[in-house]
Amino acid sequence: MLQRIGDALKGAEGSAKRKWITYVLVGALSIVFAAWGAYGIVNLSFGGSNYAAEAGGAKITLEQARSAWLRQQAQWQQRFGGTDIPVAIRTRLQDQVLEGLISEALIAEHTRDLGYRVGHDELIEAVHGEPAFQIGGQYSPEVARDALLRAGLTPEAFQEELRDDLRRAQLGNAIRGSDFLTPTESARLRELQDQEREVRYAILPAEKFPGAPADDAAIEAYYKAHQAEYLTPEYVHLQYGELRLDALEAQATVTDADLHAQYEKEKSQLTVAEKRHARHILITGKDDAAALKEAQDVLAQAKAGKDFGELAKQYSKDPGSARNGGDLGWADRTAFVAPFADALFSMKPGEISGPVKTQFGYHLIRLEEIQAGKGKSFDEARPQMEADVRRNRASDRLGEVQEQLQTKLSQPGADFNAILQEFKLQSGDIAQYPKGTGAAPLGAAPQLQELLFGDPPLAAGRPGGPVLLGDSALVVVKVVEHQKPQPKPLAEVRAAIVAALAKERGTAAALKAAEAAQTRLAAGTAFDAVAQALGVAAEAAHFIGRNDPSVPAPIRTAVFAAPRPAKAAVYRAVTMADGGAAVVAITAVRSAAAAPDPQQQADRLQQQAVREGTGDVLAYMSEVRRSADVRKNPKAFE
């Protein structure tokens, strides 16, 4: 689906959709082309062409290229304090924009040449399934027209882009679908993933093997070699102006006429879901067959006329409902897991059904009553409708302000204080806004971090933005001062360096001792004797899996990287992540004791197929770009 439509409205609920549009490159597969540039087959002989580029048989117009560049140019100019972007950087950025358009064109042409087609019904289904075009999960032509209008797209242009997107998906699915695992490969994968190894290990703490004390020369040398680890935080002194969606909602005026008009528009979709009043008995147990038999026995008693509520009190393992005779109260379908809901909503009042298997156990269900679904009256719908209309209008206004601020901030000489006053933004000041972690109340939004600390960062004294903070606010900012990271004085970090050197030297000594222990073990010395000589405790031999959280990760990694022990144990010396070392013995290998869960195994195979298929898709498209005949117009952006 077209990314700028989806991103524009993603994350909101019902009709309270986000209405501002953010422009990004479309098509996940096109990412692979970003690195090609001059490495593909590129011809710069263009003469007086009116095209920005030709990619195979496709052509990218000057208007397409320049429009895409203009959407990014204003943002980059802010980074340079409203002045012109340096020529070398501008040329690189323009080429990235053009490469993105080339990638889209190549993929679209390639799918057409391969015969991929999107039928009318498939296209309509995709349009109706686009969340940006829906209210309460239902397609709305009015919402669709509004979203396209705000994205600057005609229905025809949108449909053509959607066809290209669907063809790209067809191609990707076809490539991924060609990947499969043979039964032998599947069995081997399962065996490797579920394999367990018997190990003994002893950990040698760094502090038990102290090296020579660090002298001044060693401390000075360590300080110089690791100066990047002892820097002051990078931060900016930041002034900002904020416009919040909830403030705009409070200001929005919604009349009865507005709500009645909205009600008439949405009336067919404003419904109260069907609800059902049920009781259940939950039977659980470690032995699935025994639990099923117990559920069948209790079901027989219920169908023989015994009181269902009394049976629930006696047998049900559901602590929330057992004492109430299994009563679940009134609830719609969404309150239950799928197997339970499917059974309950296919029953008639008074009917008893089961056993129904879910992840919780076996359920016996009795349906008491049904409350049919119905359309909401105006009064029932009014509270939510009013909230939706307010948020919708606030979203519209936030989008308008965002566009106006973008224009204002891209103008040379934009005045920060004047902008705050003109747009009635709530001002604030953050004395230290750190790189990475950010600070309240703005948080650490990636776009804001990129603006303030990117390459290049926003120039001091220049206004920048607007930046969206999630779906609820936007800010404009001004950097008063940018404090770059500075090395901390040696005196300030001396104690930390002494501790680091002690740990480093202790770890080296511990590893040397572990390697010597490995040699002794290989020569036949008993593990307990080696551990006793080292003065450390040894773990008892036990089997572990690849992801056993009770065993330190470096030991697990070494254990499963080692060859399988044949006639003799395999020994390893391992450096620990937090300092120190370990000596490890691998004595046996076995398959997992428990039978693999069929669903878990299916998920594993699917994940493996997706990993391999995704790699194949990227490799395939990379080759398409590498071998494509691409002609770029060097004057495309002049």
VOGU-3710 file (C-alpha; in Angstrom, 3 decimals, decimal comma):
1> mlqrigdalk> 0,000/0,000/0,000  1,146/3,514/-0,674  3,381/4,388/2,260  2,575/8,064/2,495  -1,128/7,226/2,841  -0,535/4,542/5,450  1,975/6,532/7,481  -0,240/9,597/7,392  -3,058/7,895/9,221  -1,368/5,025/11,060
11> gaegsakrkw> -2,014/4,535/14,735  -5,324/6,375/15,159  -8,622/4,612/15,881  -12,025/4,750/14,229  -12,665/7,970/12,389  -10,104/9,832/14,479  -7,458/9,248/11,830  -4,303/11,283/11,549  -4,738/13,655/8,644  -1,303/15,074/8,037
21> ityvlvgals> 0,926/13,474/5,411  4,592/12,624/5,825  6,541/11,771/2,719  8,856/8,765/2,680  10,226/6,500/-0,031  7,784/3,732/-0,956  8,372/0,021/-1,373  10,354/-2,121/1,061  12,237/-3,794/-1,765  13,583/-0,485/-3,030
31> ivfaawgayg> 15,852/-0,206/0,030  18,376/-2,457/-1,642  18,969/0,108/-4,386  20,167/2,890/-2,094  23,729/1,603/-2,176  24,063/1,147/-5,930  24,441/4,654/-7,322  27,396/4,598/-9,691  27,960/0,866/-9,149  25,115/-0,074/-11,459
41> ivnlsfggsn> 25,193/0,401/-15,200  24,775/4,156/-15,373  25,023/6,326/-18,451  25,143/10,087/-17,963  24,843/10,956/-21,671  21,442/12,570/-21,775  21,668/15,481/-24,142  18,664/17,788/-23,927  16,213/15,204/-22,587  13,167/16,208/-20,564
51> yaaeaggaki> 13,631/13,177/-18,316  15,534/12,987/-15,051  16,420/9,345/-15,674  15,649/6,334/-17,809  15,670/2,961/-16,104  15,282/0,141/-18,565  12,150/1,082/-20,471  10,786/3,355/-17,745  11,258/7,106/-17,613  11,327/9,395/-14,599
61> tleqarsawl> 10,195/12,896/-15,450  11,935/16,041/-14,323  8,766/16,968/-12,462  8,800/13,688/-10,510  12,435/14,084/-9,518  12,196/17,758/-8,621  9,002/17,291/-6,606  10,599/14,470/-4,624  13,654/16,649/-3,983  11,615/19,651/-2,898
71> rqqaqwqqrf> 9,920/17,555/-0,226  13,312/16,899/1,327  15,153/20,098/0,496  13,435/22,302/3,076  14,213/19,858/5,869  17,884/19,729/4,927  18,154/23,497/4,604  17,113/23,825/8,245  20,145/21,738/9,189  22,337/24,370/7,601
81> ggtdipvair> 20,689/27,287/9,358  18,409/28,231/6,473  21,346/28,726/4,123  22,108/26,790/0,964  23,082/23,154/1,325  26,776/22,660/0,432  27,134/21,583/-3,191  28,754/18,215/-2,490  26,112/17,234/0,087  23,257/18,514/-2,061
91> trlqdqvleg> 24,494/16,480/-5,027  24,686/13,338/-2,889  21,196/13,855/-1,460  19,703/14,534/-4,877  21,266/11,351/-6,212  19,740/9,383/-3,335  16,314/10,799/-4,187  16,779/9,894/-7,851  17,985/6,384/-6,961  14,820/5,845/-4,946
101> lisealiaeh> 12,684/6,781/-7,939  14,808/4,572/-10,205  14,329/1,605/-7,902  10,552/2,030/-7,961  10,533/2,278/-11,746  12,740/-0,785/-12,233  10,665/-2,932/-9,911  7,417/-1,826/-11,551  8,747/-2,491/-15,054  10,241/-5,829/-14,049
111> trdlgyrvgh> 6,982/-7,131/-12,588  5,070/-6,088/-15,710  7,614/-7,811/-17,979  7,318/-11,003/-15,943  3,564/-11,009/-16,495  2,367/-10,094/-13,029  -1,096/-8,623/-13,224  -3,550/-7,164/-10,717  -7,200/-7,795/-11,501  -10,020/-5,379/-10,811
121> delieavhge> -11,389/-7,423/-7,905  -7,949/-7,708/-6,299  -7,427/-3,963/-6,649  -10,820/-3,152/-5,092  -10,139/-5,570/-2,249  -6,814/-3,837/-1,530  -8,434/-0,395/-1,622  -11,215/-1,459/0,747  -8,699/-3,164/3,024  -6,498/-0,073/3,424
131> pafqiggqys> -6,838/1,065/7,081  -6,386/4,698/6,046  -9,682/4,455/4,149  -11,730/2,924/6,960  -13,943/3,971/9,850  -14,362/1,389/12,560  -12,871/-1,270/10,302  -15,258/-0,515/7,412  -14,308/1,097/4,100  -15,568/4,668/3,692
141> pevardallr> -15,465/6,375/0,256  -15,530/9,785/1,965  -12,505/8,978/4,131  -10,673/7,567/1,101  -11,281/10,718/-0,960  -10,177/12,876/1,970  -6,952/10,890/2,466  -6,079/11,032/-1,237  -6,786/14,736/-1,388  -4,461/15,410/1,509
151> agltpeafqe> -1,767/13,224/-0,030  -2,035/15,186/-3,276  -3,090/12,128/-5,285  -5,829/11,611/-7,824  -7,736/8,312/-7,625  -6,174/7,299/-10,942  -2,620/8,003/-9,779  -3,276/6,182/-6,517  -4,632/3,119/-8,300  -1,589/2,974/-10,566
161> elrddlrraq> 0,771/3,162/-7,590  -1,291/0,554/-5,773  -1,093/-1,781/-8,780  2,700/-1,404/-8,742  2,789/-2,140/-5,015  0,640/-5,248/-5,434  2,787/-6,495/-8,316  5,891/-6,004/-6,177  4,227/-8,045/-3,441  3,367/-10,775/-5,960
171> lgnairgsdf> 6,987/-10,934/-7,093  8,301/-11,052/-3,528  5,821/-13,764/-2,573  6,752/-15,810/-5,631  10,458/-15,663/-4,781  9,836/-16,478/-1,128  7,452/-19,248/-2,139  10,210/-20,938/-4,143  12,150/-21,545/-0,917  11,414/-24,753/0,931
181> ltptesarlr> 13,051/-27,184/3,313  13,167/-30,875/2,490  11,979/-33,310/5,186  15,620/-34,156/5,876  16,521/-30,466/6,239  13,515/-29,856/8,464  14,447/-32,768/10,708  18,058/-31,593/10,879  16,981/-28,036/11,689  14,709/-29,312/14,468
191> elqdqerevr> 17,472/-31,523/15,838  19,951/-28,643/15,911  17,541/-26,161/17,458  16,318/-28,574/20,133  19,658/-30,236/20,782  20,835/-30,374/24,400  24,404/-30,795/25,611  25,663/-32,063/28,937  28,110/-29,622/30,485  30,153/-28,916/33,580
201> yailpaekfp> 31,759/-25,579/34,090  33,596/-23,521/36,653  33,789/-19,742/36,609  37,071/-18,035/37,449  36,307/-14,479/38,704  38,743/-11,772/37,598  39,234/-10,562/41,191  40,560/-13,999/42,177  43,474/-13,565/39,756  44,780/-10,035/40,384
211> gapaddaaie> 47,561/-8,785/38,176  50,217/-6,223/39,001  48,879/-2,899/40,338  48,479/-0,216/37,679  51,168/2,491/37,707  50,809/6,059/36,451  52,179/5,208/33,022  49,667/2,387/32,546  46,814/4,611/33,714  47,860/7,404/31,324
221> ayykahqaey> 48,160/4,973/28,407  44,750/3,418/29,113  43,182/6,872/29,362  44,537/7,874/25,941  43,561/4,566/24,298  40,022/4,569/25,699  39,256/8,274/25,705  35,995/7,721/23,818  34,708/5,818/26,872  35,275/8,786/29,176
231> ltpeyvhlqy> 33,461/11,635/27,465  30,975/14,124/28,790  27,454/13,684/27,359  26,582/15,553/24,167  23,595/17,823/24,666  21,932/20,999/23,504  20,343/23,848/25,379  16,991/23,846/23,662  14,103/26,260/23,353  10,909/24,914/21,857
241> gelrldalea> 7,360/25,734/20,924  4,767/22,967/21,146  1,299/22,467/19,746  -0,611/19,568/21,273  -3,488/17,692/19,727  -5,461/17,649/22,984  -5,275/21,458/23,170  -6,677/21,694/19,647  -9,414/19,213/20,558  -10,478/21,394/23,465
251> qatvtdadlh> -10,667/24,396/21,125  -12,681/22,610/18,432  -16,336/23,616/18,131  -18,780/20,764/17,489  -22,486/21,594/17,030  -25,520/19,323/17,163  -25,858/19,793/13,423  -22,295/18,504/12,954  -23,038/15,419/15,039  -26,331/14,670/13,302
261> aqyekeksql> -24,595/14,932/9,932  -21,849/12,592/11,148  -24,428/10,179/12,522  -26,252/9,994/9,205  -22,960/9,341/7,436  -21,874/6,572/9,810  -25,218/5,211/10,968  -24,899/1,910/9,129  -21,583/1,245/10,866  -22,571/2,345/14,365
271> tvaekrharh> -23,673/-0,863/15,999  -23,788/-2,499/19,397  -22,235/-5,940/19,011  -24,187/-9,063/19,864  -23,537/-10,191/23,449  -23,962/-13,559/25,064  -24,360/-14,641/28,686  -22,569/-17,926/29,314  -21,146/-20,208/31,977  -18,142/-22,457/31,593
281> ilitgkddaa> -16,165/-25,160/33,363  -12,388/-25,160/32,793  -10,554/-28,483/33,124  -6,739/-28,427/33,210  -3,914/-30,814/34,006  -0,347/-31,715/33,119  -1,581/-34,860/31,358  -3,633/-33,681/28,358  -5,339/-37,052/27,844  -6,403/-37,208/31,496
291> alkeaqdvla> -7,730/-33,642/31,361  -9,758/-34,455/28,233  -11,231/-37,564/29,843  -12,196/-35,581/32,950  -13,839/-32,909/30,763  -15,824/-35,600/28,912  -16,949/-37,152/32,214  -18,127/-33,771/33,571  -19,875/-33,057/30,263  -21,764/-36,336/30,560
301> qakagkdfge> -22,916/-35,350/34,055  -24,098/-31,950/32,809  -26,009/-33,459/29,904  -27,530/-36,012/32,257  -29,212/-33,165/34,113  -26,837/-32,215/36,909  -26,787/-28,498/37,728  -24,114/-26,847/35,554  -23,357/-24,180/38,156  -22,751/-26,773/40,882
311> lakqyskdpg> -20,522/-28,768/38,555  -18,526/-25,584/37,837  -18,017/-24,993/41,560  -16,839/-28,574/41,981  -14,628/-29,076/38,925  -13,695/-25,747/37,262  -10,092/-24,551/37,561  -11,007/-20,975/36,542  -10,477/-18,980/39,769  -12,415/-16,019/38,438
321> sarnggdlgw> -15,701/-17,783/37,715  -15,745/-21,155/39,498  -17,101/-19,802/42,780  -19,929/-18,124/40,815  -20,987/-21,319/39,133  -18,848/-20,599/36,060  -20,790/-17,402/35,276  -18,959/-15,257/32,689  -21,574/-12,497/32,523  -22,472/-10,658/29,331
331> adrtafvapf> -19,716/-10,251/26,717  -19,274/-9,881/22,973  -17,145/-12,131/20,781  -13,948/-10,101/21,292  -13,838/-10,995/24,994  -12,910/-14,626/24,271  -10,114/-16,510/22,541  -11,061/-17,718/19,073  -11,926/-21,421/19,708  -14,086/-20,493/22,696
341> adalfsmkpg> -15,795/-17,638/20,820  -16,467/-19,810/17,757  -18,160/-22,441/19,902  -20,139/-20,007/22,057  -21,471/-17,948/19,151  -22,683/-21,035/17,304  -24,834/-22,241/20,242  -28,493/-21,810/21,170  -29,717/-20,738/24,619  -29,756/-23,670/27,052
351> eisgpvktqf> -27,315/-25,676/24,940  -24,198/-27,238/26,511  -21,120/-27,670/24,328  -17,600/-29,038/24,632  -15,007/-29,997/25,390  -13,468/-26,984/23,595  -9,641/-26,903/23,617  -7,840/-23,563/24,123  -4,419/-22,633/25,438  -5,969/-22,599/28,931
361> gyhlirleei> -7,297/-26,155/28,880  -10,630/-27,820/28,065  -13,865/-25,826/28,389  -17,439/-26,956/28,830  -19,810/-24,145/27,862  -23,463/-23,466/28,643  -25,177/-20,590/26,816  -27,755/-18,846/29,027  -29,032/-15,880/26,982  -28,426/-13,879/23,805
371> qagkgksfde> -28,590/-10,100/23,465  -28,878/-9,387/19,739  -26,688/-6,738/18,113  -28,385/-3,554/17,049  -27,724/-0,148/15,571  -26,774/2,577/18,027  -29,215/5,433/18,550  -27,948/8,995/18,164  -27,772/9,415/21,934  -25,845/6,156/22,361
381> arpqmeadvr> -23,359/7,107/19,652  -23,038/10,780/20,605  -20,193/10,655/23,199  -17,812/8,667/21,017  -18,906/10,483/17,874  -18,256/13,886/19,441  -14,814/12,757/20,595  -14,068/11,450/17,105  -15,198/14,650/15,398  -13,153/16,763/17,792
391> rnrasdrlge> -10,056/14,658/17,234  -10,629/14,642/13,490  -10,847/18,420/13,374  -7,886/18,773/15,697  -5,904/16,421/13,432  -6,894/18,493/10,410  -5,774/21,652/12,140  -2,510/20,079/13,288  -1,816/19,055/9,693  -2,537/22,563/8,453
401> vqeqlqtkls> -0,245/24,114/11,055  2,466/21,593/10,212  2,395/22,605/6,544  2,339/26,298/7,387  5,257/25,925/9,787  7,208/23,958/7,192  6,806/26,831/4,748  7,583/29,494/7,328  10,694/27,748/8,654  12,124/27,179/5,184
411> qpgadfnail> 12,229/30,938/4,567  15,539/32,739/5,166  15,598/34,806/8,341  12,724/32,948/10,038  12,308/34,335/13,570  11,728/31,716/16,285  9,885/33,943/18,770  7,702/35,451/16,058  6,721/31,964/14,903  5,767/30,929/18,440
421> qefklqsgdi> 3,597/34,003/18,782  1,995/33,726/15,333  0,991/30,085/15,763  0,241/30,344/19,509  2,724/27,621/20,405  3,377/26,758/24,049  6,972/27,753/24,740  9,468/25,820/26,840  13,170/25,610/27,662  15,333/22,539/28,303
431> aqypkgtgaa> 18,752/23,455/29,668  20,227/20,049/28,835  18,626/17,888/26,157  21,011/14,903/25,784  21,753/12,967/22,642  20,143/9,534/22,687  18,068/9,701/25,848  16,355/13,058/25,283  14,547/14,773/28,129  11,039/15,518/29,366
441> plgaapqlqe> 8,659/16,754/28,136  9,802/16,178/24,540  11,175/12,680/25,036  13,607/11,149/22,566  11,650/11,098/19,288  14,013/9,798/16,547  13,126/12,659/14,181  13,945/15,227/16,847  17,212/13,505/17,719  18,134/13,410/14,033
451> llfgdpplaa> 17,365/17,109/13,608  19,406/18,155/16,642  22,319/15,714/16,490  22,341/14,458/12,900  24,937/15,107/10,225  24,842/18,049/10,045  23,024/19,101/13,234  20,635/22,039/13,420  22,735/25,216/13,575  22,655/27,171/16,842
461> grpggpvllg> 20,302/30,145/16,802  18,264/28,832/13,869  14,676/27,548/14,225  14,042/24,000/13,072  11,129/21,626/12,626  8,278/21,044/12,714  8,801/17,619/14,268  5,900/15,306/15,106  6,006/13,749/18,564  4,019/10,596/17,909
471> dsalvvvkvv> 0,429/11,362/16,953  -0,224/13,869/19,702  1,953/16,949/19,205  4,405/18,823/17,040  7,270/21,093/18,029  9,561/23,694/16,544  12,933/24,110/18,216  15,902/26,424/18,484  19,334/25,407/19,703  20,756/28,006/22,088
481> ehqkpqpkpl> 24,009/26,104/22,616  25,362/22,782/21,378  27,753/21,123/23,824  29,882/18,534/22,040  31,316/15,555/23,947  34,574/16,420/25,715  37,123/14,106/27,378  36,667/14,092/31,127  39,771/15,093/33,097  42,020/12,175/34,006
491> aevraaivaa> 41,707/12,967/37,707  37,914/12,588/37,436  38,048/9,146/35,829  41,249/7,808/37,436  39,445/5,498/39,879  37,316/4,046/37,068  40,444/3,432/34,968  42,222/1,709/37,844  39,188/-0,570/38,266  39,043/-1,233/34,509
501> lakergtaaa> 42,741/-2,110/34,396  42,380/-4,434/37,375  39,448/-6,159/35,679  41,274/-6,365/32,351  44,428/-7,829/33,905  42,428/-10,131/36,171  40,455/-11,406/33,181  43,635/-12,086/31,230  45,091/-13,987/34,191  41,834/-15,902/34,695
511> lkaaeaaqtr> 41,744/-16,890/31,021  45,349/-18,079/31,197  44,448/-20,205/34,246  41,366/-21,558/32,402  43,491/-22,512/29,393  45,926/-24,329/31,694  42,966/-26,105/33,300  41,718/-27,071/29,828  45,070/-28,717/29,136  44,950/-30,660/32,426
521> laagtafdav> 41,405/-31,831/31,751  42,343/-33,019/28,280  45,223/-34,966/29,860  42,759/-36,857/32,062  42,617/-34,907/35,346  39,178/-35,042/36,974  37,062/-31,896/36,725  36,563/-31,680/40,496  40,302/-31,898/41,070  40,976/-29,094/38,587
531> aqalgvaaea> 38,294/-26,867/40,157  39,657/-27,562/43,633  43,185/-26,634/42,535  41,840/-23,346/41,155  39,903/-22,671/44,351  36,549/-22,316/42,574  33,248/-24,198/42,681  32,224/-26,437/39,797  28,676/-26,781/38,529  27,312/-30,314/38,514
541> ahfigrndps> 26,990/-31,927/35,098  23,591/-31,245/33,515  22,002/-30,881/30,102  21,326/-27,383/28,722  19,569/-26,026/25,643  20,750/-23,307/23,285  18,661/-20,677/25,034  18,928/-21,867/28,622  18,802/-18,608/30,646  20,388/-20,250/33,697
551> vpapirtavf> 23,751/-20,530/31,933  25,841/-17,419/31,062  25,636/-16,579/27,356  29,403/-16,868/26,591  29,375/-20,420/27,996  26,271/-21,394/25,980  27,833/-19,975/22,827  31,088/-21,892/23,368  29,251/-25,118/24,216  27,166/-25,167/21,033
561> aaprpakaav> 30,021/-23,908/18,833  32,219/-26,812/19,936  32,240/-30,118/18,035  30,151/-32,977/19,360  32,000/-35,061/21,917  32,718/-38,487/20,494  34,701/-40,898/22,659  36,060/-38,176/24,940  34,752/-34,953/26,415  35,440/-31,615/24,707
571> yravtmadgg> 36,959/-28,807/26,808  36,943/-25,068/26,296  38,338/-21,960/28,030  35,949/-19,015/27,744  36,225/-15,279/28,447  33,175/-14,030/30,355  31,295/-10,922/29,250  31,509/-9,214/32,639  35,143/-10,170/33,282  36,852/-13,319/34,374
581> aavvaitavr> 36,860/-16,637/32,550  35,411/-20,132/32,675  36,564/-23,637/31,934  33,911/-25,851/30,352  33,510/-29,568/29,723  31,040/-30,897/27,130  30,443/-34,574/27,833  27,327/-35,679/25,928  24,733/-34,666/23,333  21,064/-35,630/23,137
591> saaaapdpqq> 17,906/-34,569/21,386  15,336/-32,679/23,445  13,531/-34,971/25,844  10,103/-33,463/25,154  8,410/-33,986/21,805  8,379/-30,775/19,738  5,169/-28,785/19,848  3,674/-28,986/16,314  2,702/-25,322/16,250  6,096/-24,226/17,560
601> qadrlqqqav> 7,838/-26,367/14,945  5,639/-24,960/12,182  6,452/-21,436/13,359  10,166/-22,218/13,319  10,028/-23,567/9,785  8,047/-20,565/8,645  10,528/-18,159/10,250  13,432/-19,964/8,590  11,688/-19,864/5,228  10,970/-16,148/5,658
611> regtgdvlay> 14,631/-15,457/6,516  15,899/-17,363/3,505  13,176/-15,999/1,237  13,799/-12,389/2,246  17,496/-12,801/1,510  16,642/-14,240/-1,894  14,292/-11,334/-2,651  16,960/-8,750/-1,792  19,591/-10,616/-3,814  17,215/-10,883/-6,770
621> msevrrsadv> 16,355/-7,200/-6,750  19,992/-6,260/-6,228  20,829/-8,113/-9,405  17,996/-6,355/-11,248  19,538/-3,003/-10,306  23,101/-4,082/-11,010  22,306/-5,262/-14,525  19,854/-2,485/-15,421  20,695/0,056/-18,089  20,156/3,323/-16,233
631> rknpkafe> 20,660/6,735/-17,794  20,734/9,713/-15,440  20,353/13,303/-16,518  23,181/15,229/-14,764  21,080/18,402/-15,077  17,921/16,875/-13,592  17,918/19,180/-10,565  19,154/22,377/-12,194
//
